[in-house]
Amino acid sequence: MNFIVYILRTSKNTLYVGQTNNLEKRLREHKEKSIKSAKYLRMFSDFTLVYKETYASRSQALKREAELKKWPKNRKESLVDSCFQCGVCCRLFSINLNEEEWKSGQFETVIKTVDTNELFTTVEQYGGNIIKEQKDGSCIYLKGDLCSIHERRPQACRDFFCASKDKKFKNMIQIIKKQRENDTIRSC
């Protein structure tokens, strides 16, 4: 059984941290403002799930919940804006390396090039800077639902926050949010 630590954003832009072993049921309890819902959330007209983490034991989840509750709001906001490591964008979008990353040779690319002295503009033009993909079109570094190179992700991955206000990410964010909602419903 998995235990989930989650963060909700209320209609007044406050953040609520909780934990559960059944996220769908817990969110329903909060929405219905049932006797089992958090008293704090009953004060607000609505809320949105903005972050979640999964743990193998309740004790781990409780420790993490307590830790997050002690954080100031700006630190929680940074966490909410960070990569969920959900793997959704890794499945939906090709990841382009920048010139420095491509020249480093740390990443496998769709087109193998031997000469890193080639002009990057030429490499980029032919897709030589796109990270290699699995047969299903997902990033080759995606293992299960987690990025296996999370600490050294390409800049494109680090720049992309699922909650970004940048217009260039608007369509991708909508697709990711829809996918994440479907995954949450299916997994709970």
C-alpha positions in Angstrom: 0.0 0.0 0.0 1.3 3.5 -0.9 0.9 6.6 1.2 0.7 10.0 -0.4 1.7 13.4 1.0 -0.1 16.1 -1.0 -0.4 19.8 -1.2 -3.6 21.6 -2.1 -3.9 25.3 -3.2 -7.1 26.9 -1.8 -9.3 29.4 -3.4 -7.6 32.1 -1.3 -4.1 30.9 -2.6 -3.1 29.3 0.7 -1.4 25.9 0.8 -2.6 22.9 2.7 -0.4 19.8 3.4 -1.9 16.4 4.2 -1.2 12.7 3.8 -3.4 9.7 3.0 -3.4 6.2 1.6 -6.3 6.9 -0.8 -5.9 10.3 -2.4 -9.1 10.2 -4.5 -11.2 9.4 -1.4 -9.5 12.0 0.7 -10.0 14.7 -2.0 -13.7 13.8 -2.2 -14.0 14.1 1.6 -12.4 17.5 1.5 -14.6 18.7 -1.4 -17.8 17.4 0.3 -16.7 19.2 3.5 -17.6 16.0 5.4 -16.9 15.4 9.1 -13.7 13.6 8.0 -12.4 16.6 6.0 -9.8 18.9 7.3 -11.5 21.8 9.3 -9.1 24.2 7.7 -10.3 23.4 4.2 -13.9 23.8 5.1 -13.3 27.6 5.1 -12.6 27.8 1.4 -14.9 27.5 -1.6 -12.5 25.3 -3.5 -9.0 23.9 -3.8 -6.7 22.3 -6.3 -4.2 19.4 -6.0 -0.9 21.0 -6.9 1.7 18.5 -5.6 2.0 14.9 -4.4 4.7 12.5 -3.3 4.4 8.7 -2.7 5.9 6.8 0.2 6.0 3.1 1.0 5.0 3.5 4.7 2.7 5.7 6.7 5.6 6.6 9.1 7.6 8.0 6.1 4.5 10.0 4.9 3.8 11.4 8.4 7.5 12.5 8.7 7.4 14.2 5.3 4.0 15.8 6.1 5.3 17.2 9.4 8.5 18.5 7.6 6.5 20.3 4.9 4.1 21.8 7.4 7.1 23.5 9.0 8.3 25.1 5.8 7.5 28.7 5.0 5.1 29.3 2.1 7.7 30.4 -0.4 9.7 27.2 0.1 6.5 25.1 -0.5 5.8 27.2 -3.6 9.2 26.3 -4.9 8.4 22.6 -4.3 5.1 23.0 -6.1 6.7 24.7 -9.0 9.4 22.0 -9.3 9.3 18.9 -11.4 6.8 16.3 -10.2 8.9 13.5 -11.7 5.6 12.2 -12.9 7.0 11.2 -16.3 4.1 12.8 -18.2 6.2 15.3 -20.2 8.9 12.7 -20.6 6.3 10.6 -22.5 4.7 13.5 -24.5 7.6 15.7 -25.6 11.0 15.3 -27.2 13.7 16.8 -25.1 16.2 19.0 -26.9 19.7 19.4 -25.6 21.4 22.8 -25.6 24.8 23.1 -27.3 26.8 22.7 -24.0 24.8 19.5 -23.1 25.2 18.1 -26.5 28.9 18.7 -26.6 29.3 17.1 -23.1 28.4 13.7 -24.6 26.5 12.8 -21.3 23.3 12.1 -23.1 22.2 9.6 -25.7 20.6 11.3 -28.7 18.3 10.1 -31.5 21.0 10.6 -34.1 24.4 9.4 -33.1 27.1 11.9 -34.1 30.7 11.1 -33.8 32.1 14.6 -34.2 31.2 17.0 -31.4 33.1 19.7 -33.2 30.3 19.9 -35.8 28.4 23.2 -35.9 25.6 22.9 -33.4 23.2 24.7 -35.7 23.6 21.9 -38.2 23.1 19.2 -35.5 20.1 21.0 -34.2 18.6 21.4 -37.7 18.6 17.6 -38.2 17.5 16.7 -34.7 20.9 15.5 -33.5 20.3 17.2 -30.2 17.1 15.3 -29.3 17.4 12.8 -26.5 17.0 9.2 -27.6 13.5 7.8 -27.1 12.1 4.4 -26.3 9.9 2.5 -28.7 6.8 4.2 -27.2 8.2 7.6 -27.8 9.1 8.4 -24.2 12.5 9.6 -23.0 15.1 6.8 -22.8 16.0 8.0 -19.3 12.4 7.4 -18.0 12.4 4.3 -15.8 8.9 3.4 -14.7 7.5 6.8 -13.8 10.7 8.4 -12.6 13.5 10.2 -14.4 16.6 8.1 -13.9 18.9 11.1 -14.4 17.0 13.5 -12.2 20.1 15.2 -10.8 21.6 16.0 -14.3 18.4 16.5 -16.3 18.9 18.6 -19.5 18.2 22.3 -19.2 14.9 21.9 -21.2 13.6 19.6 -18.4 14.9 21.9 -15.6 13.3 25.0 -17.3 9.9 23.3 -17.7 7.8 23.7 -14.6 4.3 22.3 -14.9 2.9 25.4 -13.3 5.0 27.8 -15.5 3.3 31.1 -16.5 5.4 31.2 -19.7 3.2 31.3 -22.8 5.4 28.8 -24.7 4.4 26.1 -22.2 0.7 26.8 -22.1 -0.5 23.9 -24.4 2.0 21.5 -22.9 0.8 22.4 -19.4 -2.8 21.8 -20.3 -2.0 18.4 -21.7 0.1 17.4 -18.7 -2.6 18.6 -16.2 -5.2 16.6 -18.1 -3.0 13.5 -18.1 -2.1 13.9 -14.4 -5.8 14.2 -13.5 -6.5 11.0 -15.4 -3.5 9.3 -13.7 -4.6 10.4 -10.2 -8.1 9.1 -10.8 -6.8 5.7 -12.1 -4.2 5.3 -9.4 -6.3 5.9 -6.4 
